[in-house]
Amino acid sequence: QVQLVESGGGLVHPGGSLTLSCTYSGSEFSIYDVGWYRQAPGKQREHVASVYSNGNPDYEDSVAGRFTISRDNAWRKVYLQMNNLKPEDTAVYYCSARRINIYWGQGTQVTVSS
């Protein structure tokens, strides 16, 4: 059974930085495509960034150049380094792992406000 636990959310001023972490438990982490999604109040959940099992990253245009996704297969973790945060980045951020099925963490709140 796959489980994902996020951490690292919080309140940050515009222009600030945060790093989200996701810890995976289950088998064969390295074969999963892993990523981050977010959901703002009143909006649908949207893709933010992914890093595939081959190591290639993928970013939405809204975060490209500001966010960096990485994975550590040895420690079974996924990271999202977020720089130059904007108020529109405010959302609950969810970690995901996908192979055939997709699995979700419980989410961590990120609030960008002055």
Beta strands, then each sheet from edge to edge (+ up, - down):
strand 1: 3-7
strand 2: 10-12
strand 3: 18-25
strand 4: 33-39
strand 5: 46-51
strand 6: 57-59
strand 7: 67-72
strand 8: 77-82
strand 9: 91-98
strand 10: 102-104
strand 11: 108-112
sheet 1: 1+ 3- 8+ 7-
sheet 2: 2+ 11+ 9- 4+ 5- 6+
sheet 3: 2+ 11+ 9- 10+
end
